[in-house]
C-alpha cells in the first residue's frame, strides 16, 4: 500500500475501534486544584474536564480527538498514607469521578462491566471506569474492598511503590516474601467480586504468588517490557508469558523511564538530577499531588532540552508492544498509558496522539483484527472473563 493509503486506513480503523486505556491519573485533578494562566498552581481552582487544557494529558476534547472510547481513572494515594485516612481519600476520589460523569452526561458514562463499556460506545459516550492503585487503601479489611467494588472500582493494583500490609511491591525492600495469608484472601475475594487483579507495581514474588492462586486471569494495567528497559516495574519475558498463559493482558506503560534503557541509565548515573527535579516540583507544588504529577513531566522536559537527560520518542511504545506481541501474541497486549501520572515521550504528550499507535502498527504489518485487540478488545475480553468467574463463584454453593 502507498503511505497515504495506510494513513487513511489507520484513521478509519482507529476511529471505528473501541479504544481502551487502562490507566490514567487524571483523577488527582478532579480534587486537587488547577493551574492558572500564568502557570501557577492554586488549590482553590476547579479543573474543567470539558475544556481543552494546556497542561496535563487528558480532558474530554482531547479524548474525543484521540478516539478514546474508555479510560480507567486511577484512584491513587501515596503508599505512605495508610489506615482510615487512605480509605477516606479513596472514597473521595471515587466520588469525584462519579461527579464528573454527572456533570458531563453527554460525553461520559460510568461503566462497571464490559457490556456497559460497549453500550456507552454505541451511545457515542466515553466510558469512565475506576481502578484502585494500591491495596493499602483497603486498610487490610475485606469489607472495605467490597465497599470500593460497590462504588464502581473494577480493578485493584495490589501495591503501589511501597509495600502494602499484605503484599510486596517492586519499589520497596520485600518484607512479606510476596503475598501474606491475608493477601491470598484478598485475591480470592477480588475473584469473587469480579474485580480484575492488577499486578503492576507488585514484586516478582507477589506476581507469581497471585498467578498461582487466582481463579481469573490477571491484568498488568500499566507495565512495559523489562527485556527492553530493565526497570523493576516492568515485566520480564517469563512473567509476560506466564500472565498470557493464564489469559491475562499486559498493558504497555508510556513512562519514559520504563520505555528507554538509555533514559533509565542516565537517571541512575546521576541521582542528583532526580533530586533536583523533585526539589523544583516541591517548590512549585508543595504537597499537592495533582500539581506534582504534571509539573514533574514539564520539568523533566526542561532537563531533556538542556541535554541533561536523553530524549525518548513515542515510537518506543511501539517497540514494547511489538516485543510483547512477539512473545505471547496480539491477544495479550493492550494500552495503559499512565497519562497525567508519568513523564510522556515526545510525540505522545497527551491522549490526542494515540491514533499514531494504530498507524504505526499497521505499517509494521499488523492485521486490522490484531490492532483492534491491542487497542481495546483484549481488555474487554479480560473484563468479561473476570466477570464470568466472579458470577460463578458467587453462585457456587457455600462450603
N, C-alpha and C positions, 0 to 999 in steps of 0.2 A: 504494500500500500504506500501511496505517496504520503509524506509527513502531514500534509494538510488533511488528508483523509483520516489519518489516525487521530488527529486533534479533534475533528468533528465527531468521529465515532466515540472518542473518550468522553466528550461533553455529553453526548446523548446517553451513554452508558451510565455515567456518574449521576446525572440528574433523574434517571429513571430507576436508580437503585435506592435501597433503604440503607443509608449510611449511618453507622453507629459508632460513637466514641465512648469508650468505657471509663474514661477518667478525665474530668476537668475540675479544677479547684476554684471555679468562679464563685461558688457559694460564699467564700470568705467576703466577697464584695457586697453581698446582699445585706450583711450585718455591720460591716466594718468601716463605713465611711467611703470617701472617694477623693479623687484628685481635682483640684481647682484648675482653671485655665492656665495659671502660671506654673503648674506642676507641683505645687504644694499640696500636702495631704491634710484633709480635715475630717475628723471623726464624726462631725455633725452633718456632713453632706450625704445625700442619698444617691446610690448608684442607680442610674436609669438603664435597665436591661434592654429597653426598647429602642435606645438611641445608639447609633454608631459611635464608638468610643476611640479616642486617640491612644488610650492606654489599655493594657491588657490584651487578651486574645479572643474573648468570647462575648458576644452580645447577639441579640436576635437578628439585626440586619446582616451581620457577618455570618451567622449560621445559615441564613437564607442564601446568601451569596455563595457559600461553600457547599450548599446542598446537603447539610447535615440533617438527618432525619430523627436522630435520637441521641441524647447525651446523658451519661451518668454524672450527676453533680455530687462531688465529694463532700462528705461531712467529715471535716478534719480538725483535730485538736492536737497540739504538740504532745508527745509521749510523756513529758514531764507533768502534764495536767492529769490527775487521776482522781478516783473516788467520785463522790456525788457532784463536784464541780464539772467533771468531764461529762457525766450523764446529762447534766443541765445544759451545758453548751451544745452537746449533740442534739438535744431536743430543740433548742432554739434554732439551730441551723436547718433542721428538717422543717420546722415551721416556716422559716424564711424561704425555703424552696417552694413549699406549698403556697405561700403568699404570692410569690412571683407568678406561679401558674394562675392564681386567682386574678391577678392584675392584668394578665395578658392572655385572656381566654381564646382570642382569635389566632394566636400564634403558638401557644403552648398547651400541652395536655399531660397531666400526671399519669405515668404508666407504671404498673407493677407486674405485668406479665408480658410475654412475647406477643400474645394476641392483642393486648392493649397498645403496644408499640405499633403494630401493623394497622390497627384501627385509626390511631392518631395520624399515621402517614396517609391513609386513604382520605382523611378529612383535611389534608393539607396543613397539618399542625406538626410541630416539633415535639417529640415525646421527651419529657423530663423524667429521669429516673434518679433514684437515690442510692448511693453507696457509702457505707461507713468505712472510713480509712483509719482503722486502728482498733483492735479489740479491747484496749484499755478503757474504751468508752462504755463498756457494759458493766464496769465495776465488779467483775467476777460474779455476776448474777445472771442466771438464765432468764429470770423474769424480765430483766431489762432488755436482753436480747429479743425476747418475744415482743416487748412493747415497741422496740425500734422497727421490728418487722411489721407490726400492725400499723405503724405510722408511715410505712411505704418503703423502708430500706430493702433492697433486693440483692445486695452482696455486702459482705464484711471482709475487709482486709484484716487478717489476723493480728498483725502488728504494724506499727509504723517504724520509725528509725530507732526507737528504743524498745527493749523487751516489754511485752505485756506481762501481767502477773502469772500467766499460764502458757506462754509461748515465746520462743526466742526469735529475735529479729536479726536480719542480715547486717544491721547497722550498729550492733552492740555486742559486747562480750557475752557469750552464751552463759546462762545461769540455770536453765531447765533441762538441757540436753534435748531440745526440741519441744514437744508438747508435754505438758503435765497431765495427770489423770483428769483434772477438771477441763483442760484443753480438749481432751478427747470427748468429754461431754458436750462441749461447745460445738464440735464438728457434728456429732450425732444430732444435736438439736437444730443446727442450721440445715442439715439434710431433711429433717422432719418438717421444718418450716418452709422448705422450698427456697431458701436463700442460697445464692452462689457463694461458695467458699473461695476467697481470693487469697492467693499465696504470694502476691507481690509484697515485697518488704520482708517476707519471712526468711529465716535462716534455711540453709540447705537441709539440715536435720529436721526442722519443723516441716518443710515441704514433704520430705519422704515419710514422715510420721502421718501427715494428713493424707497423703496418697494411699497409704496402707489401709486406712480405716474409713475413708469417705465412701458412701454408697452412691454418690452422684459425681459427675465429672467436675473438675476444678477449673477456675479461671485465674490467669495472671493478668490483672486488669491494666497494668502499665509497667511492663518489663521488657527489656530488649535482650540481645544475644551476647553472652559472655565470651563466646569464641571470637567476636569482633572487637568488643570492648570489655576488658577484664575488670568489671565492677561487681562487687558482691550483690548489688541489687539486680543484676542481670541474671539470666538463666543459662546454665551450662547446656551443652548439646544433650547430655544424658538426661537432664531434667526436662528439657523440651520434649524429648522422645517419650519419657515416662508420662508426662502430662497428656500428650496426644494419645498414647496407648489406652488411656482411660477416658478418652473422648473430650479432653479439655482443649482450651484455646489460650494461646499466648498473644497478648495484645501489645504491640510494639509501642514503646515509650519514645517521645521525641526529644527528651532532655539531652543536651549536647554532651554532657559528661557520661551518659550511658550509650551514646551513639559512637563517639570518637575516642579511640585509644590515645591519639595524639593530644586531644584536649585533656583527658584524664591524666596523662603523664605530666603535662605542663602544670596542672594543679598540684600534683603530688610532689613535683620537683621544688616548687616554690609555695609552701603553705602560707607565706605572708600575703600572697595575692588574695586567697580566700578570706584571710583575716581582715585585710584592707576593705574588701567588698562588704563583708559583714558589718564592719565598723561604719562605713558610709550609709549602709541601709539603716542601721540603728539610729544614726544621727538624723536621718530624714523621716523615719517612720516611728521611732520609739518602739513600743511593744505591739504595734498594730500589725497583725498577721496579714490582713488584706493588702496593706501597703507593702509589707516586706516581700511578699511573693512576686509582685510586679516590679518593684524597684530593683530587686536582685537581678532580674533579667536585663533591665535597662543599663545598670551599672556594669554588668559583665560585658555588655556590648561595647561600652566605652573602653574597657581593657583590651578587647579584641581590636578595636580601631587603633589603639596605641601600640599594637604589636606585642602586648604582654601575654596574650592568650591566642591560640590559633583559631582561625575561622572554621566553623563547621557548617556545611551546606545541607539543605533539605534532602538532597539525594542520598545522604547517609541513611535516612529512614528506609529507602528502597533497598539498600544493601542488607539491612537487618530483616526486612520482610522476606527478601529472596533467600537469605540464608536459612531462615526458619522453614520456609516452604520446601526447600530442597531437602531438609531433614525429615519433615513429617507430612508434607503435602499441604495444599492450599486450604484444606478443610479445618486446619487447626491454628490459623493465624488471623489476627484482627488488628484493630487500631485503638490504642489507649494513650492519647496524646500527652496528658499531663499539662494541658494548656492552663495558664494562669497560676501554675504552681511550680514551674521549672524554667530553665533557660532554653529558648527555642532556637533551632538552627536558622541560618539565613535562608530566606525564601519560604519559611513556614512560620512566619511571625504570628499568624492568627488563623482562625478557622476558615477564613475565606479562601485560603490557599490549598485546601485539601483536594480539590479536583486534580491538582498536579500528580497526586499519587496514582489516581486512576490512569491518567495518560502515560505515566512512566511505566506502569505495569503492562499496559498494552504494548508499549514499544519494546518491552523485554520479551514479548511473545506470549504473555499470559492470555488464556481464553477469557471471554466475557463472563462465563459462568464462574470461573475461579476468582475473577476480580470482584464479582458481586459477593462471593463468600467472604473474602477478606474485608470488604467494605462494611459488612454488617450481618450477612446471613449466618455466618458461623456463630456469632454472638447470640442471635435469636434462636438458633438450633440448641445451643447450650442452655439458654434460659428455659426453653420449653422442656428439655430433658430434666433439668433440676426441678422444675415444677411437677413433672410427672413422678419423679422419685418421691418428692415431698407428699404428693397426694396419696401415693401407695403406702407410704409409711404412716400417714395419719389415718388411713383406712384399715390398716392391719390390726387384727385383734391384739389387745394389750396382754402382755405376758404377766 
